[in-house]
Each structure stands twice: as structure tokens, then as C-alpha cells.
Amino acid sequence: LYLSGIDVDGPPTENRNSDVNIIMTLNTSTGQILLLNTPRDYYINISIAPDSKDKLTHCGLYGLDCSMDTLADLYGIDSINYYAQINFTGFETLIDEIGGVTVYSDASFTSSDYPDYKYVKGENELNGSEALAFVRERYNLGDGDYARGRHQMAVISAVIDKMTSSTTLLTNYSGIMDSLEGMISTDFESGDISALINMQLSDGGGWDVKSY
């Protein structure tokens, strides 16, 4: 599954720079989820012009297929099965709809965009707006975009933990998806989502999430 976060408040179907480029591999047999982040400014061969290089984020300007094919080529993946693309508003809404998330930060820092938002080393309780600032920050962090990638994956992991540990949230997933209408674009079939939800409700337990 390709997870894309675009730098816009408008429709998620709009072709824009993709600031989040994460490949998620979900294995229902082992209960493991792998998250692989590729920094937005990596200068690599792009799929629409194999002999030319550009920043990964610019693939988003040519559409989801360009981003997915470029990452598949980079990592030697035959194909990426699904995608989910979300905009700023959708991200904030998702976090607020599930009641916020608890996210670990390995350093204390202040948001460069929102100076009132200060994060401590350790666990941080974040609402949607605070979480968005958390995953967008790179200038006030020692290793910049690498730290931003870790933060993005930390929030995804926190969302997974929050959703899978709450029967109430799981049974209300359709309501959560309705609240994200016009803010998220995905080709993940509703039947596939229902199957995962039902499996989680039946089997319970957490997922082993590993980030790279």
C-alpha cells in the first residue's frame, strides 16, 4: 500500500507534491506491518522519464502512478497493490475523529510554523492540528527530513494502535470514512477494509509495526 500525503488543503485527487511517501506492507498471517519511508527530496530516476532524475516529491505532480511506479522501481517491487492519498484537512480530521493520538518524539522541539506548538522528548498527546505540525516539521530538527519521516511513521503507528485497541472505533470505521469524504482518495475496496475490520474484531490483538 502506497501512502501519500500531499501539500494542499484542496481535493486529494489533485496532482501536487507528495511530501509523504511511505510503502506499507501488511501481513495478516504474521500480524506484522512494515513501514518504509523515502524522504521527499531524494533525487532519483522517475518512472515517466527513466533516463532523467528529479526529486521524489515532484512525482506527485504527474499523478499517483508516477509516484508508485518510481518507488516500485527503486526498491525492486513488482507492483504496489493499493494507494491511499490524504490532504492536510483529511489528516487533521482523521486524528480528531479517533480522539487524538499519543506519539513518541526522540527530541524536544518547537514547530517552525506554529511556535505555540512545543513537543517534548518522549510521549506527546496530540490533536489533529498538533499532529499535522508534528509530521511537517523538519527545520527545527537535527536531522531534518529523516526525523520528519520518522515522525510520519510514528503517527501512522499511533493511529493503528488507537484503532485496533478500540472496538468502538473499529465498529464506527464507516462513520470515520464518511467524515473524510472529499479529503482522502484510495483504491482500497470497501470489502477489503470490511474484511480487515472484521478480522480485527474477531481475532483482536495488536500489530507488530516496524519502521524503516
MIDOSE-1310 file (N, C-alpha, C; in nm, 2 decimals, decimal comma, always signed):
residues 212
lyls	+0,08/-0,12/+0,00/+0,00/+0,00/+0,00/+0,09/+0,12/+0,00; +0,07/+0,21/-0,10/+0,14/+0,34/-0,10/+0,06/+0,44/-0,03; +0,12/+0,51/+0,07/+0,06/+0,61/+0,15/+0,12/+0,75/+0,10; +0,04/+0,84/+0,06/+0,08/+0,97/+0,01/+0,02/+1,08/+0,09
gidv	+0,09/+1,18/+0,13/+0,04/+1,30/+0,19/+0,08/+1,42/+0,10; -0,03/+1,49/+0,05/+0,00/+1,60/-0,04/-0,01/+1,73/+0,03; +0,07/+1,83/-0,02/+0,08/+1,96/+0,04/-0,03/+2,06/+0,00; -0,16/+2,02/+0,03/-0,27/+2,10/-0,01/-0,39/+2,08/+0,08
dgpp	-0,47/+2,18/+0,09/-0,60/+2,16/+0,17/-0,71/+2,12/+0,07; -0,69/+2,13/-0,06/-0,79/+2,10/-0,16/-0,81/+1,96/-0,18; -0,88/+1,92/-0,29/-0,91/+1,78/-0,32/-0,79/+1,69/-0,33; -0,80/+1,57/-0,27/-0,69/+1,48/-0,26/-0,66/+1,42/-0,40
tenr	-0,74/+1,44/-0,49/-0,72/+1,39/-0,63/-0,63/+1,48/-0,71; -0,61/+1,60/-0,66/-0,52/+1,70/-0,73/-0,38/+1,65/-0,73; -0,32/+1,67/-0,85/-0,17/+1,64/-0,86/-0,09/+1,74/-0,79; -0,03/+1,71/-0,68/+0,06/+1,80/-0,61/+0,18/+1,73/-0,56
nsdv	+0,28/+1,81/-0,51/+0,39/+1,75/-0,45/+0,35/+1,65/-0,34; +0,41/+1,53/-0,33/+0,38/+1,44/-0,23/+0,49/+1,44/-0,12; +0,46/+1,50/-0,01/+0,55/+1,52/+0,10/+0,57/+1,39/+0,19; +0,47/+1,30/+0,18/+0,48/+1,18/+0,25/+0,48/+1,07/+0,14
niim	+0,58/+0,98/+0,15/+0,60/+0,87/+0,06/+0,63/+0,74/+0,13; +0,53/+0,67/+0,18/+0,55/+0,56/+0,26/+0,49/+0,43/+0,20; +0,57/+0,33/+0,19/+0,52/+0,20/+0,15/+0,49/+0,12/+0,27; +0,36/+0,07/+0,28/+0,32/-0,01/+0,40/+0,29/-0,15/+0,35
tlnt	+0,35/-0,25/+0,41/+0,33/-0,39/+0,38/+0,26/-0,45/+0,50; +0,14/-0,50/+0,48/+0,06/-0,56/+0,58/+0,05/-0,71/+0,56; +0,08/-0,79/+0,66/+0,08/-0,93/+0,65/-0,02/-0,98/+0,76; -0,14/-1,03/+0,71/-0,24/-1,07/+0,81/-0,20/-1,21/+0,87
stgq	-0,11/-1,28/+0,81/-0,07/-1,41/+0,87/+0,02/-1,40/+0,99; +0,11/-1,30/+0,98/+0,21/-1,28/+1,08/+0,17/-1,17/+1,18; +0,07/-1,09/+1,14/+0,03/-0,98/+1,23/+0,14/-0,87/+1,23; +0,21/-0,86/+1,12/+0,32/-0,76/+1,11/+0,29/-0,65/+1,01
illl	+0,32/-0,53/+1,04/+0,31/-0,42/+0,94/+0,45/-0,36/+0,93; +0,50/-0,34/+0,81/+0,63/-0,28/+0,78/+0,60/-0,14/+0,71; +0,66/-0,04/+0,76/+0,65/+0,10/+0,71/+0,79/+0,14/+0,65; +0,80/+0,17/+0,53/+0,92/+0,22/+0,47/+0,91/+0,36/+0,41
ntpr	+0,98/+0,45/+0,47/+0,97/+0,59/+0,43/+1,09/+0,63/+0,34; +1,06/+0,70/+0,23/+1,16/+0,75/+0,14/+1,15/+0,90/+0,15; +1,25/+0,97/+0,19/+1,24/+1,12/+0,20/+1,20/+1,19/+0,07; +1,12/+1,29/+0,08/+1,06/+1,36/-0,03/+1,17/+1,42/-0,13
dyyi	+1,29/+1,46/-0,08/+1,39/+1,52/-0,16/+1,49/+1,43/-0,22; +1,47/+1,30/-0,20/+1,56/+1,20/-0,27/+1,56/+1,22/-0,42; +1,68/+1,23/-0,48/+1,69/+1,26/-0,62/+1,72/+1,13/-0,69; +1,61/+1,09/-0,76/+1,61/+0,95/-0,82/+1,56/+0,95/-0,96
nisi	+1,58/+0,84/-1,03/+1,52/+0,82/-1,16/+1,37/+0,81/-1,14; +1,29/+0,88/-1,23/+1,15/+0,88/-1,22/+1,09/+0,80/-1,33; +0,98/+0,74/-1,31/+0,92/+0,64/-1,40/+0,88/+0,69/-1,53; +0,83/+0,82/-1,54/+0,79/+0,87/-1,67/+0,90/+0,91/-1,76
apds	+1,02/+0,92/-1,70/+1,14/+0,96/-1,78/+1,26/+0,88/-1,72; +1,27/+0,75/-1,75/+1,37/+0,67/-1,68/+1,51/+0,72/-1,69; +1,55/+0,80/-1,79/+1,68/+0,85/-1,80/+1,70/+0,98/-1,73; +1,60/+1,03/-1,67/+1,60/+1,16/-1,60/+1,58/+1,15/-1,45
kdkl	+1,64/+1,24/-1,38/+1,63/+1,23/-1,23/+1,55/+1,36/-1,19; +1,48/+1,34/-1,07/+1,41/+1,45/-1,01/+1,39/+1,42/-0,87; +1,34/+1,51/-0,79/+1,30/+1,49/-0,65/+1,18/+1,40/-0,65; +1,18/+1,30/-0,56/+1,07/+1,21/-0,54/+0,94/+1,29/-0,53
thcg	+0,94/+1,40/-0,45/+0,81/+1,47/-0,43/+0,75/+1,52/-0,55; +0,83/+1,55/-0,66/+0,78/+1,60/-0,78/+0,70/+1,50/-0,86; +0,72/+1,37/-0,83/+0,64/+1,27/-0,90/+0,49/+1,29/-0,88; +0,46/+1,35/-0,76/+0,32/+1,37/-0,73/+0,25/+1,47/-0,83
lygl	+0,33/+1,55/-0,89/+0,28/+1,65/-0,99/+0,23/+1,57/-1,12; +0,28/+1,45/-1,14/+0,24/+1,37/-1,26/+0,14/+1,27/-1,22; +0,10/+1,26/-1,10/+0,00/+1,17/-1,06/+0,05/+1,05/-0,97; -0,04/+0,98/-0,91/-0,01/+0,87/-0,82/+0,07/+0,76/-0,89
dcsm	+0,03/+0,73/-1,01/+0,10/+0,62/-1,08/+0,25/+0,65/-1,09; +0,29/+0,77/-1,12/+0,43/+0,81/-1,13/+0,50/+0,78/-0,99; +0,44/+0,82/-0,88/+0,50/+0,80/-0,75/+0,51/+0,65/-0,72; +0,40/+0,58/-0,75/+0,40/+0,44/-0,72/+0,50/+0,36/-0,80
dtla	+0,51/+0,39/-0,93/+0,60/+0,32/-1,02/+0,74/+0,35/-0,99; +0,77/+0,48/-0,96/+0,90/+0,52/-0,92/+0,95/+0,45/-0,80; +0,87/+0,44/-0,70/+0,91/+0,37/-0,57/+0,93/+0,22/-0,60; +0,84/+0,16/-0,68/+0,85/+0,02/-0,71/+0,98/-0,01/-0,78
dlyg	+1,02/+0,08/-0,88/+1,14/+0,06/-0,95/+1,26/+0,08/-0,85; +1,25/+0,17/-0,76/+1,36/+0,20/-0,67/+1,39/+0,08/-0,58; +1,29/+0,01/-0,54/+1,30/-0,09/-0,44/+1,29/-0,23/-0,50; +1,27/-0,24/-0,63/+1,26/-0,37/-0,70/+1,13/-0,45/-0,66
idsi	+1,02/-0,37/-0,64/+0,89/-0,43/-0,61/+0,82/-0,45/-0,74; +0,76/-0,57/-0,76/+0,69/-0,60/-0,89/+0,58/-0,50/-0,91; +0,50/-0,48/-0,80/+0,39/-0,38/-0,81/+0,35/-0,34/-0,67; +0,29/-0,22/-0,66/+0,23/-0,18/-0,53/+0,08/-0,19/-0,55
nyya	+0,01/-0,27/-0,47/-0,13/-0,31/-0,49/-0,23/-0,20/-0,48; -0,21/-0,11/-0,38/-0,31/-0,01/-0,34/-0,25/+0,12/-0,31; -0,33/+0,22/-0,31/-0,28/+0,35/-0,26/-0,38/+0,42/-0,17; -0,34/+0,51/-0,09/-0,43/+0,60/-0,01/-0,36/+0,73/-0,01
qinf	-0,43/+0,84/-0,05/-0,37/+0,97/-0,06/-0,46/+1,06/+0,02; -0,40/+1,14/+0,11/-0,48/+1,23/+0,20/-0,42/+1,37/+0,20; -0,50/+1,47/+0,22/-0,46/+1,61/+0,22/-0,44/+1,65/+0,36; -0,40/+1,78/+0,38/-0,38/+1,83/+0,52/-0,51/+1,82/+0,60
tgfe	-0,62/+1,87/+0,54/-0,75/+1,87/+0,62/-0,79/+1,73/+0,66; -0,77/+1,64/+0,57/-0,81/+1,50/+0,60/-0,73/+1,44/+0,71; -0,60/+1,47/+0,71/-0,51/+1,42/+0,82/-0,56/+1,47/+0,95; -0,58/+1,60/+0,96/-0,63/+1,66/+1,09/-0,76/+1,60/+1,13
tlid	-0,85/+1,59/+1,03/-0,98/+1,53/+1,06/-0,97/+1,39/+1,11; -0,89/+1,31/+1,05/-0,87/+1,17/+1,09/-0,83/+1,16/+1,24; -0,73/+1,24/+1,27/-0,67/+1,24/+1,41/-0,78/+1,28/+1,51; -0,85/+1,38/+1,48/-0,95/+1,43/+1,57/-1,07/+1,33/+1,58
eigg	-1,10/+1,27/+1,47/-1,22/+1,17/+1,47/-1,19/+1,05/+1,56; -1,06/+1,01/+1,58/-1,03/+0,90/+1,66/-0,99/+0,94/+1,80; -1,00/+1,08/+1,83/-0,98/+1,13/+1,97/-0,83/+1,16/+2,00; -0,76/+1,19/+1,89/-0,61/+1,22/+1,91/-0,53/+1,10/+1,92
vtvy	-0,40/+1,12/+1,92/-0,30/+1,01/+1,93/-0,19/+1,04/+2,03; -0,13/+0,94/+2,08/-0,01/+0,95/+2,16/+0,11/+0,91/+2,08; +0,20/+1,01/+2,06/+0,32/+0,99/+1,97/+0,45/+1,01/+2,05; +0,55/+0,93/+2,02/+0,68/+0,94/+2,09/+0,77/+1,03/+2,00
sdas	+0,84/+1,12/+2,06/+0,94/+1,20/+1,99/+1,07/+1,18/+2,06; +1,18/+1,16/+1,97/+1,31/+1,13/+2,03/+1,39/+1,26/+2,06; +1,32/+1,38/+2,05/+1,38/+1,50/+2,08/+1,28/+1,61/+2,11; +1,31/+1,71/+2,19/+1,22/+1,82/+2,21/+1,24/+1,92/+2,10
ftss	+1,13/+1,98/+2,06/+1,14/+2,09/+1,95/+1,02/+2,17/+1,95; +1,03/+2,28/+1,88/+0,91/+2,37/+1,86/+0,88/+2,38/+1,71; +0,75/+2,38/+1,68/+0,71/+2,39/+1,54/+0,76/+2,52/+1,48; +0,82/+2,52/+1,36/+0,86/+2,64/+1,30/+0,74/+2,71/+1,24
dypd	+0,64/+2,64/+1,21/+0,52/+2,71/+1,15/+0,42/+2,76/+1,26; +0,42/+2,69/+1,37/+0,33/+2,72/+1,48/+0,41/+2,73/+1,61; +0,47/+2,84/+1,64/+0,56/+2,85/+1,76/+0,50/+2,81/+1,89; +0,36/+2,81/+1,90/+0,29/+2,78/+2,02/+0,29/+2,62/+2,04
ykyv	+0,32/+2,55/+1,94/+0,32/+2,41/+1,94/+0,46/+2,36/+1,98; +0,47/+2,31/+2,10/+0,60/+2,26/+2,15/+0,59/+2,11/+2,19; +0,69/+2,04/+2,15/+0,69/+1,89/+2,17/+0,80/+1,85/+2,26; +0,77/+1,76/+2,35/+0,87/+1,71/+2,45/+0,94/+1,58/+2,40
kgen	+1,06/+1,56/+2,45/+1,12/+1,43/+2,43/+1,04/+1,32/+2,50; +0,99/+1,22/+2,44/+0,90/+1,12/+2,50/+0,77/+1,13/+2,44; +0,67/+1,09/+2,52/+0,53/+1,08/+2,46/+0,46/+1,22/+2,46; +0,39/+1,24/+2,35/+0,31/+1,36/+2,33/+0,17/+1,33/+2,30
elng	+0,07/+1,39/+2,37/-0,07/+1,37/+2,33/-0,11/+1,48/+2,23; -0,15/+1,44/+2,11/-0,17/+1,53/+2,00/-0,31/+1,53/+1,94; -0,36/+1,65/+1,92/-0,49/+1,65/+1,84/-0,45/+1,67/+1,69; -0,55/+1,69/+1,61/-0,52/+1,69/+1,46/-0,43/+1,80/+1,42
seal	-0,45/+1,92/+1,47/-0,36/+2,03/+1,43/-0,22/+2,01/+1,48; -0,21/+1,96/+1,60/-0,08/+1,94/+1,66/+0,00/+1,83/+1,59; -0,08/+1,72/+1,55/-0,02/+1,61/+1,48/+0,03/+1,65/+1,34; -0,05/+1,74/+1,27/-0,01/+1,79/+1,14/+0,12/+1,86/+1,15
afvr	+0,13/+1,95/+1,25/+0,26/+2,03/+1,27/+0,37/+1,94/+1,30; +0,35/+1,83/+1,38/+0,45/+1,74/+1,42/+0,51/+1,66/+1,30; +0,42/+1,62/+1,20/+0,47/+1,54/+1,09/+0,53/+1,63/+0,98; +0,50/+1,76/+0,98/+0,55/+1,85/+0,88/+0,69/+1,91/+0,92
eryn	+0,72/+1,91/+1,04/+0,84/+1,98/+1,09/+0,97/+1,91/+1,04; +1,06/+1,99/+0,99/+1,20/+1,94/+0,96/+1,30/+2,04/+0,99; +1,27/+2,17/+0,99/+1,37/+2,28/+1,01/+1,43/+2,28/+1,15; +1,35/+2,25/+1,25/+1,40/+2,26/+1,39/+1,44/+2,12/+1,45
lgdg	+1,47/+2,03/+1,36/+1,52/+1,90/+1,40/+1,66/+1,87/+1,35; +1,74/+1,81/+1,43/+1,88/+1,79/+1,40/+1,90/+1,72/+1,27; +1,83/+1,62/+1,23/+1,85/+1,55/+1,10/+1,73/+1,57/+1,01; +1,67/+1,68/+1,02/+1,58/+1,73/+0,92/+1,47/+1,63/+0,87
dyar	+1,48/+1,61/+0,74/+1,38/+1,53/+0,67/+1,38/+1,38/+0,72; +1,49/+1,33/+0,77/+1,50/+1,20/+0,82/+1,41/+1,19/+0,94; +1,42/+1,29/+1,03/+1,34/+1,30/+1,15/+1,19/+1,31/+1,11; +1,16/+1,39/+1,01/+1,02/+1,41/+0,97/+0,96/+1,28/+0,92
grhq	+1,04/+1,20/+0,85/+0,99/+1,06/+0,81/+0,96/+0,98/+0,93; +1,05/+0,98/+1,03/+1,03/+0,90/+1,15/+0,90/+0,94/+1,22; +0,88/+1,08/+1,22/+0,76/+1,13/+1,28/+0,63/+1,09/+1,21; +0,64/+1,09/+1,08/+0,52/+1,05/+0,99/+0,49/+0,90/+1,02
mavi	+0,59/+0,81/+1,03/+0,56/+0,67/+1,06/+0,52/+0,65/+1,20; +0,57/+0,74/+1,29/+0,52/+0,72/+1,43/+0,38/+0,76/+1,45; +0,33/+0,85/+1,37/+0,19/+0,89/+1,38/+0,10/+0,78/+1,32; +0,15/+0,72/+1,20/+0,07/+0,61/+1,14/+0,06/+0,49/+1,24
savi	+0,18/+0,46/+1,31/+0,18/+0,35/+1,40/+0,08/+0,38/+1,52; +0,08/+0,51/+1,56/-0,01/+0,55/+1,67/-0,16/+0,54/+1,63; -0,19/+0,57/+1,50/-0,33/+0,56/+1,45/-0,37/+0,41/+1,45; -0,27/+0,32/+1,41/-0,30/+0,18/+1,40/-0,33/+0,13/+1,54
dkmt	-0,24/+0,17/+1,64/-0,26/+0,12/+1,78/-0,39/+0,17/+1,83; -0,43/+0,30/+1,81/-0,55/+0,35/+1,86/-0,67/+0,28/+1,80; -0,67/+0,26/+1,67/-0,79/+0,20/+1,60/-0,80/+0,05/+1,65; -0,69/-0,02/+1,65/-0,71/-0,17/+1,68/-0,73/-0,20/+1,82
sstt	-0,71/-0,10/+1,91/-0,73/-0,13/+2,05/-0,87/-0,08/+2,10; -0,95/-0,03/+2,01/-1,08/+0,02/+2,04/-1,19/-0,04/+1,96; -1,27/-0,12/+2,02/-1,38/-0,18/+1,95/-1,48/-0,07/+1,90; -1,49/+0,03/+1,98/-1,58/+0,14/+1,94/-1,54/+0,21/+1,81
lltn	-1,41/+0,23/+1,80/-1,36/+0,30/+1,68/-1,37/+0,20/+1,56; -1,34/+0,07/+1,58/-1,35/-0,02/+1,47/-1,49/-0,04/+1,42; -1,59/-0,05/+1,50/-1,72/-0,06/+1,46/-1,78/+0,07/+1,40; -1,71/+0,18/+1,42/-1,75/+0,31/+1,36/-1,67/+0,35/+1,25
ysgi	-1,59/+0,25/+1,19/-1,50/+0,29/+1,08/-1,57/+0,36/+0,96; -1,69/+0,31/+0,93/-1,76/+0,37/+0,82/-1,80/+0,52/+0,85; -1,83/+0,55/+0,97/-1,86/+0,69/+1,01/-1,73/+0,77/+1,00; -1,62/+0,71/+1,03/-1,49/+0,79/+1,02/-1,46/+0,81/+0,88
mdsl	-1,48/+0,71/+0,79/-1,46/+0,73/+0,65/-1,55/+0,83/+0,59; -1,67/+0,84/+0,64/-1,77/+0,94/+0,59/-1,72/+1,08/+0,62; -1,66/+1,09/+0,74/-1,61/+1,22/+0,78/-1,50/+1,27/+0,69; -1,43/+1,18/+0,63/-1,31/+1,21/+0,54/-1,35/+1,23/+0,40
egmi	-1,48/+1,23/+0,37/-1,52/+1,24/+0,23/-1,47/+1,37/+0,17; -1,41/+1,36/+0,05/-1,35/+1,47/-0,02/-1,21/+1,51/+0,03; -1,16/+1,43/+0,13/-1,03/+1,46/+0,19/-0,93/+1,35/+0,16; -0,98/+1,23/+0,12/-0,89/+1,12/+0,11/-0,93/+1,05/-0,02
stdf	-0,83/+0,99/-0,09/-0,85/+0,92/-0,22/-0,78/+0,79/-0,21; -0,85/+0,68/-0,24/-0,80/+0,55/-0,23/-0,86/+0,45/-0,32; -0,79/+0,35/-0,37/-0,85/+0,24/-0,45/-0,86/+0,11/-0,36; -0,85/+0,13/-0,23/-0,87/+0,01/-0,14/-1,02/-0,01/-0,13
esgd	-1,07/-0,13/-0,18/-1,21/-0,16/-0,19/-1,27/-0,17/-0,05; -1,40/-0,12/-0,04/-1,47/-0,12/+0,09/-1,48/-0,26/+0,15; -1,49/-0,36/+0,06/-1,50/-0,50/+0,10/-1,37/-0,55/+0,17; -1,25/-0,50/+0,11/-1,12/-0,53/+0,17/-1,11/-0,47/+0,31
isal	-1,15/-0,34/+0,32/-1,15/-0,28/+0,45/-1,24/-0,35/+0,55; -1,36/-0,39/+0,51/-1,45/-0,46/+0,60/-1,39/-0,59/+0,65; -1,32/-0,66/+0,55/-1,26/-0,79/+0,59/-1,15/-0,77/+0,70; -1,07/-0,66/+0,68/-0,97/-0,64/+0,78/-1,03/-0,60/+0,92
inmq	-1,14/-0,52/+0,91/-1,20/-0,48/+1,04/-1,26/-0,60/+1,11; -1,33/-0,68/+1,03/-1,40/-0,80/+1,09/-1,29/-0,90/+1,14; -1,18/-0,91/+1,08/-1,07/-1,00/+1,13/-1,02/-0,94/+1,26; -1,00/-0,81/+1,27/-0,95/-0,75/+1,39/-1,05/-0,77/+1,50
lsdg	-1,18/-0,75/+1,47/-1,28/-0,76/+1,58/-1,29/-0,91/+1,62; -1,27/-1,00/+1,53/-1,28/-1,14/+1,57/-1,15/-1,19/+1,64; -1,04/-1,16/+1,59/-0,91/-1,21/+1,65/-0,85/-1,12/+1,76; -0,88/-0,99/+1,75/-0,82/-0,90/+1,85/-0,67/-0,89/+1,84
ggwd	-0,61/-0,83/+1,94/-0,46/-0,83/+1,95/-0,41/-0,71/+1,87; -0,28/-0,68/+1,90/-0,22/-0,57/+1,84/-0,13/-0,61/+1,72; -0,08/-0,52/+1,64/+0,00/-0,55/+1,53/+0,15/-0,51/+1,56; +0,24/-0,58/+1,51/+0,38/-0,56/+1,53/+0,42/-0,46/+1,41
vksy	+0,44/-0,33/+1,45/+0,47/-0,23/+1,35/+0,62/-0,20/+1,35; +0,68/-0,22/+1,24/+0,83/-0,19/+1,23/+0,85/-0,08/+1,12; +0,93/+0,02/+1,15/+0,95/+0,13/+1,06/+1,10/+0,14/+1,02; +1,11/+0,18/+0,89/+1,25/+0,18/+0,83/+1,26/+0,32/+0,76
